[in-house]
Amino acid sequence: MNKLIDLWDIAAELQWVIFIILCILVASSVAWNLWNFLKPGKLVQELLVRTRSWWIMCACFIVTTLAHPIVTHVGLAFLSFALCREMYPLLKLDVRERNVVLVCYGVIPIQYTLAYLGMTTLFLAFIPVLMFVFIPFLLVVKGETQGIVRSISLMPYSLVAWVYGMSHLALLFQLPDIPGFTAGPQGLLLYLIFLVGINDVLQFAWGKTLGRRAVLPKVSPNKTWEGLVGGVLSVSLIAVGLRFLTPLEPWQAALTGFCVAVMGFMGDAIASGIKRDLGIKNSGNAIPGHGGYLDRLDGFSAAAAPFFHLVYFFSVTSAA
Amino acid sequence: MTHGPIDSELFDAHVPKGRQWLLWVLYKLMWRTFFGVIIGLRYHWSKTPHPLGPVIYVANHNSHLDGMSLMTIVPSHRIHLTHSVAAQDFFGNSGFRRWSMKNLVNAVLISRSKREADVDPVQLLDAMIRQGHSLILFPEGTRGVPGVMADFKRGVGHLASRHPDVPVIPVYLDGLYRNLPKGRSIIVPLGGTLVMGDPVYFPEGTSVDDITEQTQAAIHNMAEELRQQNQVPDHGR
């Protein structure tokens, strides 16, 4: 693969994927503005706002990915932190569990440091084994047992869902050298970001155009079978097309794309269920047109760990 | 009106050089970043441009962070001319607190008790507005019960009725008490929202009680509006 810009010293694959992302953003911005100019309406207004947010999100993701690995780790850790911070008040974990909430925040830098130092075994055990005992114990030590089952279940869940899952993206930096693979962890990271992002967009698009039958009518009426199937199939194809970012064979890439799309959908559905129970529409309004951090990152944090393990299995375990 | 002390005796309007820079760095840079990135405070800005002259900011009060967050929405060119109004008995009871309230928070301390010896707070604040300074008032008078708004004291009414040309900007603060509740000293980031209302001008002759009531109602409405924005509509997401 040739570099687009010779003087820019990042891998050719990364240059190409950034070029593709820019093309999609420019094309959609032009298309929506043209549509808005010819026939203004509510849908196109929403699309314009969403696209503007995508520009900003893509810029942030690309810059943090291409920067020094420490910056990437800090950026990912911030996303975990933002998810927890957004959800704790909504889950009513605030005044009583204050100190334990602080411990949960403290877990985030530790988990990402373990990833950065490559202490993989401890990384894998730290939250689901150690914190799973330690945090409920801290809650019990306070001596107030009223409603403690709720906080005992919620706090380790929050860590596994939003910190443990997401931190597997930092673990991509610890993959051993794979012969013939030049895009590096940055390539894999952009690959996943691209797939999860395009999965949301395509499920939205297929659902809006063809959607008839809801998958989960009681949880989220906007998710339709047509959107789900269309999204999963097209993401599998895109995953094959973009496989130059990965060490995967075509069929492996297709399977990875399929899993990412399905896991993304599952994460999305779980988040919808949580929001429905809490009686809120969006988890926040940090990202205009999309909602809060959870509304955008739900699929991402659910797909991260499966993605890591698939890549590891295909390119390290089975290749050895 | 009786002849009281003249304005400059009550309040020295001179701000040392460098205070503006210090406050700008502290609030527009450090606290603003801290609120935005760490605490996750969301700002709902008012649609109308900020008035150029003196302003009375009025907000509900549940946490020590309230005053800090209010300072971050003050325009840069007026930050050294904007003073939180704080209680003498709480913030003035040690030398360090007095020093930091004056230099780092730019606050003015007033007495909450009604003793003869004290300067009348309204007279002092009135003198400050007349010399072109802005005020940040928490008319509930204390941080009170978390998440519950107490009835407003009439100080806002007294000040606004004397200055029909000075607008009142109501601000609703939601959730900051979770980050730093009363009686705690560690900040645990848990988000929050700051809703900045449109400036309200009260025409000459509006009574003190009316102004107080209307300001309180404005903040109540903002709270209600924010609550409704986040609810699920009846049909689906």
Interface residues (C-beta under 8 A of the other chain):
Chain A: F78 F81 A82 R85 E86 Y88 P89 D94 V95 R98 V101 L102 Y105 S220 P221 N222 S272 K275 R276 G279 I280 K281 N282 G284 N285 A286
Chain B: V37 G40 R42 P146 G175 R178 P181 R184 I186 V188 P189 L190 G191 N230 Q231 V232 P233 H235 G236 R237
